[in-house]
Amino acid sequence: MMPTQTKRTPLVEFPKDEMLKLIKSFSPERIATFLDVTDLKADTLGPKLDKMADWAISLKCASVCVNPVEVDRLPLLLKGSGVAETYVMDFPLGKVDIDLKARMTEDTVQKSRKLRGEGAGHIDIDIVINVGRFKANHKYALEEINAMCDAAEGEVVKVIIRSSELTEEELVAVTEIVGESKAQFIKNSTGMDAYGAMPEHMRVMREIIGNSKGVKAAGGISDAMTALRLIYAGAPDESTQNPDLFRIGTSGPLNIVSSMGWLLHNSEDWLDAGIIPCKVCPFNYTSKLRPELRIHSQNRCKECIHNHYRKNKDF
């Protein structure tokens, strides 16, 4: 059953007292442990990979997240560090057939284990689902996810659902499927979708999937305040506020860690500054959506109590 969020204002609110408590529970060192240091660009070169590994090791981040081609070097860079390797499969479209995607996953896992030489437990596999096939047949997504999990041979699997391409009902349906599957995490975005991580989607995914599996936020996360809003929405219970149950994908780990220090120093000023609600609302970002989703988002904007922020914009 879909929770009651369908008709409510599509925004997570951030009460000052609760956010202040959350901020004070973090430190630059702690927030670093939630980060998957990420670079998935086509032109990433060796020196950038070296730098990412250095950042992740020195900050004690959760993992370094790259395309599978980097499996020939990344295991050696992270060996002995405790930092995991994350490889993104079938990125960014998710349109490879299940068998080929599974073989890619199995091959990457085996290569990593051989080079790293530390056994299982040092690899995350982030898989992009085939959104088109999911929309046509929800069972396809469950088959696809479980095939990837089997191919990963017990390593952590995070399922990228590309939430910006889904209706609210589809977001709930795919989250239920991930909850039913063998995967350990659900992740909102490739970081190259119509928009990135939204607190609203984090909240919906956590409400549906419960506290036994993880939620990962990705896309546009470059400072501590943004990261903590997503943690507040996607890990509201203290038991979920750890890297095993919440992750943040970011290409800007240094800025997140350094801005956490400023946030602790001036917490109330940051909170009093607030945020324009539209900036954290998925229905605000319509320019890259397909027509049916754009119309739906525009209608939700018209219903929203915050639509005065858009009074000089076309719906």
ZIURMO-V807515 format. One record per backbone hydrogen bond with DSSP energy under -1.0 kcal/mol. CO is the residue of the C=O (numbers start at 0). NH is the residue of the N-H. Records with the same first field share a line. If there is no record, write none. Layout:
CO=NH, NH
This chain:
8=10
14=18
15=19
16=20
17=21
18=22
19=23
22=25
26=30
27=31
30=33
31=34
33=247
34=61, 62
35=249
36=64
44=48
45=49
46=50
47=51
48=52
49=53
50=54
51=55
52=56
53=57
54=58
55=59, 60
61=83
62=36
63=85
64=38
65=87
66=69
67=70
68=71
69=72, 73
72=76
73=77
74=78
77=80
83=63
84=123
85=65
86=125
88=127
89=93
96=100
97=101
98=102
99=103
100=104
101=105
102=106
103=107
104=108
105=109
106=110
107=111
108=112
109=113
110=114
111=115
112=116
121=84
122=155
123=86
124=157
125=88
126=159
128=130
129=133
130=134
131=135
132=136
136=139
137=141
138=142
139=143
140=144
141=145
142=146
143=147
144=148
145=149
146=150
147=151
149=152
151=154
155=124
156=183, 184
157=126
158=186
159=128
161=164
162=165
166=170
167=171
168=172
169=173
170=174
171=175
172=176
173=177
174=178
175=179
176=180
183=213
184=158
185=215
186=160
187=162
197=201
198=202
199=203
200=204
201=205
202=206
203=207
204=208
205=209
213=185
214=246
215=187
216=248
218=196
222=226
223=227
224=228
225=229
226=230
227=231
228=232
229=233
230=234
236=239
237=240
239=241
241=244, 245
244=214
246=216
247=35
249=37
251=255
252=256
253=257
254=258
255=259
257=261
258=262
259=263
260=264
261=265
265=269
266=270
267=271
268=272
275=278
276=279
277=280
280=283
283=285
285=288
289=293
290=294
291=295
292=296
293=297
294=298
295=299
296=300
297=301
298=302
303=306
305=308
306=309
307=310
309=312
